[in-house]
Amino acid sequence: MTDKAASAGTPEDESNLADGSREAPQEPAPVTGRNPVRTRQAIIEAATEEFSTLGLGGARIDAIAARAGLNKRLLYYYFGNKEALFQAVLERAYENIRSAEQGLQLDEVDPVEAVRRLVSFTWHYYIQHPEFITLLNSENLHQATHLKKSERIRELNSPLIDTLQRVLERGRAEGLFRAGVDPLQLYISIAGLSFFYLSNRHTLSAVFGRDLKQPKAEAERLSHMTDLVLGYLLR
């Protein structure tokens, strides 16, 4: 039997899957004829596009399956329902940004350069991955319901804060940084400076009559954020 003949793992219903149809509960059948890793990856990539465009409420299982080129029953087989699939998409989004941050090698450069790299990376990552912002906006509308259920999310995020703590301690020991800086508060500030600008630049541009989407404006913003963060940290 092929993947497309697999049975549903969880019935589709209006409240949970938002497709407006119902199916009788069935036991999931074994999936053969496909690479499970590639199949899950295709589903998550398609779901990321759908969720980041329409949000959790507007996304449809049928549309995700069509994007992935798979029978929608495969989505049930691998993820159970739309809520669980959305959680998997969020986990993958955080996994991607945390993995990319590891390439910054913040422990290998001087503290000031490490902070500059983190600010620049965060800014450019958000610009290059607008789906990350829209996924987080959607999850915040649901009060982080799905992330609270995740067993992986704290594990994914804690290494970054530990690394930033070491950077701050090195900077303090070298007489460069002020003492008593909370690495979590600092990271939230760095992320917030980027996140607010990019998630609101359409309205900000309209309100202030200035195109904040232009490359020149983006470069000015990065320079401003870097000066702001280092101005706070440097003694």
Disulfide bonds with the S-S distance in Angstrom:
none
